[in-house]
Amino acid sequence: MQAVKWLGMDRDGKMTVSPSTSLKVLHALPERHNVNLISIFGAARQGKSFLMNLLANQQDLFRISNEKEPCTQGVDLSSHFMPLEAFSRINGCPPVSSPNMSIGFVDAEGQGDRDITYDSRLVSPVLLASKVVIFNWKDSLQADRMLNLLAVLAKAAQNVELAEGETRKVFGHLHMYVCPFESPTPASCVVLRSVFRDWNFINTSPTEVHDTLFKKEKGASKEVSNRNLARHELSEAFESISIWLFPLPSIYSSMRRAEGKKIQLHAEDAIRNFCKAQLELPSLVDTQAFTAQVHLGLVKLVQGTLETLRSFPSDVADECHKALHLFVERELELASKSNNEKVFLEVYFELKSKGTTWLDKQIASGTPFTISMLEEELLRLHASFDFGEPNPAVDEVDIEQEMREFHAQLLDDLKRQYTFHIRRVVLQFIGTAKSLLEKELKVIVLPMPDQKLRERIHESKERVVLDIASQMQGWSFPQEEMVHFGNAVTEYTQQLQDAYNKQNQSASKDSAAREASA
C-alpha cells in the first residue's frame, strides 16, 4: 500500500489538502480511534523516504529513487497504519499496549530547495498534527547547516497564533533523538527526533552535541549573529531542547567493524613484518634484550593503529585493541623463540668453526697433539660464550643444554677428523720406518752366517721401531693404528729378511767358489 498525497502548495502559494486522503485513509479507520503521526523532515535527497519505509517496516510505502530530482513533493501520508503495540515490538523492543491507538507515517518534501517561507508554511501543519517529527541529517555534525534547517521550525512557530491569554510556547519539547521510541508522547508535546546518519562523531556525548548546536557563540560577525538568532528563535518556539544519541545502526556497525578489521589486519601484517625484519638484522642480540627492543617497536605500531581508530565506535576500537594486544603477545613470543634459536645457531656454527679451524691449524703445522689437547681447546672455546640466564617464557630452546649436547657431538666429529689424520700420520711413519730399515741394512756385508744375518736384521728393526716410537710422542694413536703400524713394519722386515737370505746364499756360493779356485 503506497502513501497518498496529503498537503501541497498551488501556484499561488496557497496550501492545498487532498480530499482523497480523507476518503482513502482516514475514513477507513475505526471511530474514536487515536492516530499518532510520525513525520520526517530534513534536507532534500538525503534518504528520508527510505528511512520512513524502514521505520514503517514497508518496502514501497513511500516512493524512493536515485534520480537527481527529489521523490517527494509536498507532504505524503501513508495508507498503512500500525497498532501501537505492533509498532513498539519492532526490533525486539518491549511492547507498549494501547488498544485504540495506531501509528501513521508522514513524509515531507525536503527542505532547502526553496525558500524558508515555503518550507516553514509546508511544515507548520505537519508539526501541529504530528506527535513525533524526525529531523533527518545525513552528514557530519555541522552547526551552521543544521541550524539553517532547524530555523524552518522557528519560522513555522511564527505561523501559529496562540489563543488570547496563552503564555505557553507554540510547540512542546524539542527532542533531538537518535534512539528508538520508548512510550507514547504526551498530547501537549511535539517530539523532534534528530537522526544523524553520518556517524563520524558517534563517540560524542549528548552534552557536546547540544553545546555545539545551541550554545551561544561569541563573536560579532554576521554568520555568528545569524546562528545565535536561530538558536534564540528555536529556544523561544519549544518548551525545551534535548539531545539524545542514536544507538549505532547494525549496518553501520558492521561496516565500521569491517573497516576496523581491515585496519587491524594491516597492523598485524606490519607487526609480523617488523618482527621478521628484526630477526633478519645481522647483529646478534640476546633474547632478553631482543624481546625488549621488539616490544618497544610493536607498542609504537599499535599506538599508531589506535590513533587511526579514534574516529571509530569505541566497541570496534576496543575489539581491535584487544585483538592486536593478543597478536602482539603471540608474535613477540614467536619472535623471541626464533631469536633464541638464531642465537643458538650462531653459537653452534661459531663453536664448530673455531673448533674446526684450531684442528686444521694443528694438523697443518705437523706438530704432534693429543685428543686431550683437542678436548681442552673445545672446552675453552665453549666457556668463552655467555649464554645468559634462561627464560622459560621465551627460551623454548635451552641454549646451554643444547650446546652441551652439541659440544659432545662436535667433539666426536673432531675426534673422527683427528683419527683420519692419525691414519695419514701412521702411514707416514710406516714409510719412514721402511726407509730407515733399508738404510740400516745397506751396511750389512755378505756373506755371513744365516743366524747372524737374522739377528742383525732384527736388531735393525728394533732400532728403527724405537726411533719411530720417539717421533710418535705427542700423538694419540688408537690401538688399532698402532697394531697396523707394527704389522706393517713386521711384514716389511720379513720381506727384507727373505731378500737378504737369498743374497746371502748367493754370496756364500760365490765366496766358496773363490776359495776353491784359490
Secondary structure, 3 states (H helix, E strand, C coil): CCCEEEEEECCCCCEEECHHHHHHCHHHCCCCCEEEEEEEEEECCCCHHHHHHHHHCCCCCCCCCCCCCCCCCCEEECCCCEEHHHHHCHHHCCCCCCCCEEEEEEEECCECCCCHHHHHHHHHHHHHHEEEEEEEECCCCCHHHHHHHHHHHHHHHHCCCCCCCCCCCCEEEEEECCCCCCCCCCCCCCEEEEEECCCCCCCCCHHHHHHHHHCCCCCCCHHHHHHHHHHHHHHHHEEEEEECCCCCCHHHHHHHHHHHHHHHHHHHHHHHHHHHHHHCCCCCCCHHHHHHHHHHHHHHHHHHHHHHHHHCCHHHHHHHHHHHHHHHHHHHHHHHHHHHHHHHHHHHHHHHHHHHHHHHHHHHHCCCCCHHHHHHHHHHHHHCCCCCCCCCCCCCCCHHHHHHHHHHHHHHHHHHHHHHHHHHHHHHHHHHHHHHHHHHHCCCCCCCCHHHHHHHHHHHHHHHHHHHHHHCCCCCCCHHHHHHHHHHHHHHHHHHHHHHHHHHHHHHHHHHHHHHHC
